[in-house]
Amino acid sequence: MKFENTIAFAKGLDEKDPLRHFRDRFYFPIMEGKEVVYFTGNSLGLQPKQTQDYVLRELEDWASYGVEGHFHAGIPWYHYKDFLSDSVATLLGAKKEEVVVMNSLTVNLHLLLVSFYRPTEKRHKIICEYDAFPSDLYAVQSQANVHGFNPDSSVIYLKPRNGEHCLQTDDIIKAIEDAGDSLSTVMLGAVNFYTGQYFELEKITVAAHKAGATCGFNLAHAAGNVKMDLHNWNVDYACFCSYKYLNAGPGSVSGIFVHEKHFGKNLPQFAGWWGNDPDTRFKMPRKFEPVKAASAWALSNDPVLTMAALKSSLDIFDEAGLANLRAKSELLTGYLEFIIGQLNTKIQNTKYKLEVITPQDPARRGCQLSMIAHGLGKDLFNKLTAAGVVCDWREPNVIRAAPVPLYNSFEDVFRFGEILEKILMN
Ligand SMILES: *Cc1c(COP(=O)(O)O)cnc(C)c1O
C-alpha cells in the first residue's frame, strides 16, 4: 500500500479498518483530558472494559457459594483453566491438551527446564540469545548451576554479526550444529523483547532435533502478537505471559505449551496435585498419576481471579480473530515504519537519526519497532512522555514502540509521528 503522512490518510485507514470498534472495548489512560498514544502493549496491555465484570462475577460466586463454587460457580473453579485452553491453543497453534494456564512466567520456564534440560557430562549446553530478557538469562544460568555445571561454559549465547542487531537464522543453525552432541536444549525468546525479531521457530526446532537436543521458546512477546503453529512445528516446550499482548493485567497468570509427544513418557518433572489426573485427584492417591496433557505440569489449584481477567481478554481475541489482527498489525506497523522513514528524510541534515533495528520483513516481526535514537538521549523520551506518548525507553538510546492491532489506530501512529517531529525539529 502507498502510505501518506497526513491525518486524513490515517483517518481513512481507520474508517476502513474492520477491527476499529475493538478500541472502544479498552480503557486508555488519559493525560490532560486526552487519551495518550499508548504504544506499550508489549509491556503491559490495556485493560478491557469487560474485565471488571468477569472478576466481579467470580467474587459474587464466591460470596454466594463459598467452597461449593468449585462445582457450582458459573464457570466451575475446579475446571477453570480448561475454559481458557481453547483460546490459548488457537493463539499458539497448539492442541487444547498441549496448553495449560498456571503460575507466573519465570516459574514456568524453570518447571519446563526441569523436564527438558536434562544435562549429562557430555550433553550439557543450553543455547539462548545474548540479548535475552534478563530473567531468561538467570533461569538458564541457574539451571546449569543447579545441575552442577558452570554456566560460563554450559550456556552458549547467540550474538548478532558485527554491525548487526538481529540474528541470522543461518548463524543460529550453525551454532546449533557446532554445539552438536554437547547440546541439551535450545531456549530462545520467540520474538526477542529488545529487537522485536521473530525467529524462524520451525527451522530452529528442526536443527535442534537434528543435534539430538530439545527446543523451546519463551513466547512472552509472541503470544497474541504473531501467528504460530507450535504443534506442527514440533516445538517441545514453550511458556508465555498474559499481561503483555494478552491484556490480563499486571503480573497475571502465565501458561505453558508441551508437545503431546511428551505425554505419558514419565519425563522428570516437579509434581503437584493439580497435575494429577482429575478423575483420581480427590481419591488422594499417594503416588502421582499425571494426566496425559500439558496440565500434568500444573502444581496448584487455579488462581481464579487472575484467570477471570485473562478470560475477559481471550474472549475478545476469539471475537477479533488472530488472522484479522495480524493483517491489521502488518499494515499498522508498516505505517509506523513509513512515518519514521519520512521523519528521517526531514532530519537528514541534522545529527539526529532514528535507526529501526527490527527486521523489515513483516513475517519476521510482530507489531513492535525498536529504534536507536542516534544523537538523542533520554531527553527525547521525557519529551515524548510529556507530550502524551507512552512508549518504552532502554538505555542508552533505544525506543520501543508497539502499535497493538487490537486497540491502536492509524491515527495513533500519525500522532506519534507528529509529536516526534515536533520534538526533533525544535
Ligand atoms: C516479560 C518477560 C519476562 C518477565 O517474567 P515474569 O516472570 O513474568 O516477571 C521474562 N522473559 C521474557 C522474555 C519477557 O519478555
The ligand as an SDF file (V2000), in Angstrom:
LIG
                    3D

 15 15  0  0  0  0  0  0  0  0999 V2000
    8.2610  -10.0450   30.2210 C   0  0  0  0  0  0  0  0  0  0  0  0
    9.2470  -11.1360   30.1650 C   0  0  0  0  0  0  0  0  0  0  0  0
    9.6110  -11.8350   31.3300 C   0  0  0  0  0  0  0  0  0  0  0  0
    9.0530  -11.4610   32.6870 C   0  0  0  0  0  0  0  0  0  0  0  0
    8.9960  -12.5770   33.5220 O   0  0  0  0  0  0  0  0  0  0  0  0
    7.9770  -12.6440   34.7620 P   0  0  0  0  0  0  0  0  0  0  0  0
    8.2960  -13.9250   35.4020 O   0  0  0  0  0  0  0  0  0  0  0  0
    6.5820  -12.5700   34.1970 O   0  0  0  0  0  0  0  0  0  0  0  0
    8.2380  -11.4550   35.6370 O   0  0  0  0  0  0  0  0  0  0  0  0
   10.5120  -12.8880   31.1860 C   0  0  0  0  0  0  0  0  0  0  0  0
   11.0260  -13.2250   29.9900 N   0  0  0  0  0  0  0  0  0  0  0  0
   10.7020  -12.5560   28.8580 C   0  0  0  0  0  0  0  0  0  0  0  0
   11.2850  -12.9720   27.5440 C   0  0  0  0  0  0  0  0  0  0  0  0
    9.8120  -11.4960   28.9120 C   0  0  0  0  0  0  0  0  0  0  0  0
    9.5090  -10.8220   27.8050 O   0  0  0  0  0  0  0  0  0  0  0  0
  1  2  1  0
  2  3  1  0
  2 14  2  0
  3  4  1  0
  3 10  2  0
  4  5  1  0
  5  6  1  0
  6  7  2  0
  6  8  1  0
  6  9  1  0
 10 11  1  0
 11 12  2  0
 12 13  1  0
 12 14  1  0
 14 15  1  0
M  END
$$$$
